[in-house]
Amino acid sequence: MKIKMIFILPIIILASCNATEKKRTLIGTWQLLSGTIIEKGDTTTTLYGENARMIKIINETHFSFLNHDLNKGKDSMASFVAGGGHYTLKGNEYNEILEYCNDRDWEGHTFSFKVEIRNDTLIQTGTEKLVDLGIERQNIEKYVRVKK
């Protein structure tokens, strides 16, 4: 019995460290570089930085996002989008449960993504599906970690 525990305990410790480390690397502030939407066979890629800026802030339990135009709302590109909620992370399976959003029809939905972190880059890929709104599209977002 003691021999089995000697082998099992290190495996449990390593598995929990890996999950904790993954979450630790996800925590921070991320600036969106590009967003690609694939919907009904059409692909649209938006490069952020010239006309709009979006950040995502992730802590131990919650996330939030802020997106706005860079012309201070003074032209036809005026926009402001914000939302947040809590999330779960198991391996690379990242689920956002949107509790707050300025577009209230999106609240209360769960969005599932696969996340990959390469150095200071976060790539988030998943499907946004809101049956009531007729939305079903693949979403690929690439972020860079914001440094102080």
VENDAQUI-V286395 format. One record per helix or strand. SS is the DSSP state (alpha for helix, beta for strand). FROM is the first residue (numbers start at 1). TO is the last residue. If there is no record, write none. Layout:
ss = (SS,SS)
from = (FROM,FROM)
to = (TO,TO)
This chain:
ss = (alpha,beta,beta,beta,beta,beta,beta,alpha,beta,beta,alpha,beta)
from = (2,28,42,52,62,80,93,104,110,121,131,135)
to = (26,39,47,58,69,90,101,106,118,130,133,145)
